[in-house]
Structures are given as structure tokens and as C-alpha cells.
Amino acid sequence: MKNLLNKFVLATCSIFAVSCAFTTVFAQSKTLLFPDAPGIESYTYRTNFSKGVPATLDLIKENSIKDIEFSSLFNLSPEDLRKLLDERGLKCSSFGTGWNNIMHKTAEVANAAKALGAHYIHLGSVPQAGKTFTLQDAEFAVTELNKVGKILKNEYGLELLCHNHGVEFVPYENGTLYDFLIQRTNPKYVSFELDILWAFLPGHDPAQLIDKYPSRIKALHVKDLKNGIGTTNLGKTDHNNNVVLGQGQINIPAVIKAAKRANIKHYYLEDESQFAVEQIPQSIQYLQSLKQ
């Protein structure tokens, strides 16, 4: 009887301990701003991918990342890349390429995205005729984005994401040409992916942009800009000006809070620097340390 009682006490204590641990973890998750792993932009690991796709996917998985935005197939067919993803429990939610491919090889790009399992087509940037992005460039982009966005939506069930690259923030009327792009494109066919560095570098607050366009911005490129780098709207900065999240100029907590208010689902880390392999784990650790 005594042994039975001891076993009962031990079992009860174990159940209580597990319950307390679960309660603690749940309580902590309720206080954290970003408890889950972010996604990743494949450009971050472009050098690694060029040396070996399977090993790079393993590296991504080791960082507890499951969601990938691909900007290249890295010399694989979409079907072969999808197989490698499936084998590792990874997914591709967005597939991107350049303007000419999306506009002139729409079916090929769309079919690749479908084979990968992506929901979004990511457009890296809109073209410009000269050194500076102009109203004529913006008007041309709006017309073409609406056309191809409609095709992607109606014929393939895909959503077009237009990614900013710093050049679009030229002053125009009471805002910028980035405002013009968002306001003149059809929300049924065109959405936006805000690269927070390429919004901040021309002198704009990415959190305020998210609050201004909560229904149009569907995804983020999350990155930080080295301290001491000045503003420019030319869409250029040294790759190594990408630093670990929280160690640069951008108010990352404010951006994440704005994105949560806007119900944004996809947060793709992008680190263009040569130190990305070392910096990405630190950026993830920083994100997951943020409190609400």
C-alpha cells in the first residue's frame, strides 16, 4: 500500500510539473512579440545555394525556419526543388523573379510558382528609364502591374507582390511615387511586399507605411541598416550595411507591432551581407526576445 501511495504521489507531482511547465511556456508566448520563427529570403543564402541546394536547405532548417521565399531555382527544376523542400518539411510561400520574366514569361513563372507550392509571385523592383524614378516610370508600372496581376490572379490563382527597392520614394504631390504605386494599382490584383531597409534608407518610417497601407502590404523583408549610413533614394547601398536585427538604425519592434496590427503573415529575413550565415541566427534570437 505504501509503494502504491508513493507511486500515486510521484505521478501526481509529475502531472503537476508538466502542467506548470506548459502554463509557463504558454504565458511566455503570450508576452512575446514574435514567438515563432520567421521566414527567409533565399537571396540571403545565395552563395551557399550556389554550392549546394540540399545542404543549404538543411542549414535553413537548423535555424528552425520553415517558410522560404525563393528568388531563384538555383539550376533546379521547380519540381526537383519542391521535392527537396518536402523531404525536409519546408515550404515555399513566395517565388520571385525580375520584371522581364514576370511580364514576358508570365506562364513559365506562374507554373514554376505553382509547382513550388507558392501563393505569391514576388517582383523584385519596377523599372525606370533614367537615373531617377519618375512619374512616367510609375504610370507605366501601374498599367503593367495591373495587367499581369489580373492574369496571375484569374488564370493561376496567384497573388502579385511588388517589392520596393528604395527608388520609388521620390516626392510627389502630398506623398511619394511609392504612394502613387499603391494608390493607383488595383488591390484585387496587386499587393505589396515592404522591404523595410529599402523604405528606411530613403528616409521613411516602415512602421508608418504599414499603418498607412495595412490592407495592401502582405509581406515584409525584415532587415536592419548599419548605423551611420545616410539616406538615399538611388536604391543602392553596400551589402555589408545589412546588420543583425536590433544592432542598426531601424526600430524593429515598432515595425513588428505595426505588422501585427496589419495582420501580416509573412516575415522574410533578408541579410544581403557576406556575414549572413553568422548573423541570421542572431537576428532570429533578437526577434524572439522581443516583448509585447
N, C-alpha and C positions, 0 to 999 in steps of 0.2 A: 504493500500500500504506500509506503514511504517513497519507493522508487517511482511509482506511478505519479505521486503528487509532485515529485521533483521534475519529472518529465513534463507534467502539465504546466508547472511554473516556468520552466525553460521555454516551452512552446509559446506560452502567453507573452513572455518577455521578448522573444524573437519577433512575434507578430507586432508587438508594440513598437519595437525598434524600427522595423521596416516601415510601419505606418508613420512614425515620426520622421524618418528619412524622406519618405515620399512627400510628406507635408512640407518639410523644409525646402526640398527641391522645387515643389510647386510654388511655394511662397517666393523663393528667389526668382523663379521665372516670371512671376507677376511684377517684380520690381525692376527687372532688366529691360532696357530699351530695345535691345537686339539680341534675344537669346538664341536664335537659330543661326546656322551657317549661311553666309552669303553665297551668291553665285560667283562665277568668274568669267571674264572675257578671255578668249583663247589667245589674243594678241599678247597677253601678259607672259605666256609661256612659249612664244613663237620660236625662240632659239631651241628650247627643249623639244618642241614638236617636230622641228626640222631634223632632229637627230633620232627621234623615235616616238611614235604616237602612243603605243601601249604603255611604255614606261612613264610618259608624261601624264597620261590618264591615271596611272597608279599614284603618281605624286599628288595630283589634284585630289584623289580620293583620300589619301593620307591626311590631307588638311580638312577632312570632313565636308568637303564641297561636293554637291551632287548636281547642281544646276550650271550648265555651261552655255555661253553664247559663243558660237563659232564664227570667226571671220575668214576662215579658210578651211578647205577639206584636207590640206596637208598631203596632197598627192594620193589620196584615197578616194574610192567611190563613196557616195553618201551611204550606200548600203553596208559597205565594209566598216565605215566609221560608226554607224549605228550599232553594228554587231559588237564592236569593242566597247561601246557605251553600255549596252545591255548586259554584257558579261560582268560589268563592274557595278551595276546598279546606278549608273549615271544617266542624266538626261540632257538633251539639247532643247532649250526652250526658244532660242532665237538663232537665226542663221543670217549672216550679213555678208555683203559684198559692196562693190562700188557702183557709182551712178550708171555707167555704161552697161554693165551687166544687168542691172535691175531693169533698165529702160529698154535694152535691145535684146536681152536674153531672158525675158521675163519667165517664160515657161520652164526653161532649164533651171533657173534659180528657184522657182516655186517648187518644182518637182524634187529638187535636192532638199529643200526645207521640209517638205512632206516626208521624204524618206528618213530624214533625221529625227522626225517627230516634233519639229519646231512649230510653234504657233505664230511666231513673229518673223518678219523679214526686216533686217536691220540695215539701213542705208547709212554709210559712214559719214557722208557730207554731201552738200549740194554744190554744184559747180559755180564758178564765177569767171567772167570774161577777162577781167583785169586783176590788178594787184589788190584792189579793194572791192568788197562785196557791195553791189549797188541795188537800187530799186528794180532795175531791169532784170538783174540776176534773180531777185526774189520773185518777181512776177512770173518769170519763166519757170522757176522751180515750183511755184504753186500750181501752175497749169499742169505740169508733167507729173507732179506728185499725186494730184487728184486723179489723173488718168490711170496711172499704174496702180494706185491704191485701190481703185474701183475694180480693176481686173483681178488683183490679188484676193480681194475680199469675195467677189461674186463667183469667180471661177475656181478658186483654190481654197477658200475658207481661211486665208491668212491675213494677218494684220501688219500693215506697214509702219515701221518705226523710223522716224527721221532723227538722226543723231547730229547734234551741234558740234562744231569744231572751232569755235571762237570767232570766226569771221563774220558771223551773222548779226553781231551786236552793234552794228553801225547805227547811230542815232537816226530816227525817222519819226517825224511828227511828234507825238507825245510819248514815244517809246523808242523801239529799235526795229530793225528789219527782222529780228527774231520774233518779235511780237507780230509783225506783218505775216510771217510764215504761218504762225499758229492760228491767227485770226482769219486768214484767207483760205486755208486748206479746209477741206470738208471733214468734220470729225467722224463721219461714217466710214471714211476710207483712209485717213491719215492720223496717226498718233505720233508721239514724240518720246525719244529717249534722251534724257538730260545728262550730259556729261558735266559733272559738277566742276571739274577743273577748267574745262573749256567754256564754262559760264563765268567762273570766278576770275579767270585770267584777263578777260576784257573789262573787268570792274563791276560785275554784277553778283548779287547775292543769290545763290542757287536755292536757298530755302524760300526766299520771297518769290522766286519764279514758280516753285512748286505750289505755293499757296495761291498764286495768281492763276495758275492753269491746272488745278487738281484733276480735272477730268480728261486732260489732253496728254499729260505726261504719264506714261505707263511703266517706264523702267528707268533705272539710273546706272551710269558708270560712276562708281564710287572710288575716289582717289584724292590725294592731297598734294598741295603745291608747296615746294620748298620756301622757307622764309627768306625774305629779301628780294624775291622776284617781282618786278614791276608789271604793270598792266600793259596789255597789247591786244588789238583786235585783228592781228595778222594770222592767227591760228598756228603759231609756231612757238615752241619752247624746247629746250634741251630735254631729252628723255629722262635724264638723271635728276631733273627737277621734280619728278614724282617721288614722294617720300612716304614713309609709314603713316597711316592714318593717325591723326592726332598730334603729329610732330610738325605739321605745316601751318599754313595760313587759314585754311578753310574751317569754319565752325561745323564740324562733322555732327555733333549731337543735334544742332538746330536743323540740319539737313534731314537727318533720320526722323526727327519728330515731325517735320513737315511732310515727309514721305508717308509716314504712318497715318497722318491726318488725311492724306490723299488716297489712302488705301493702295499704295504702290506695292506690287508683289515681287518685282524682280530687281535685285540689287547686285549688279555685276561688278566685283572688284576688278579694276584695271590698273596695273602698275607697268608703265612702259620702260622703266629704268632697267639697267643691267643688273640691279640687285634684287629683282623681283622675287626670285626663289627664296631669298632670306627675308625679304620684307613682308611677303604675303602672310605668313603665319603670325607675324607681329601685328599686322593690320586686323586680322581676324580676332586675335586676343583683345585688341583695343575695342573693337566693335562690341564684343560680347561682355565687356566690362562696363559698358555704359548703363547708367541707371535712368529710370523714367523721371 
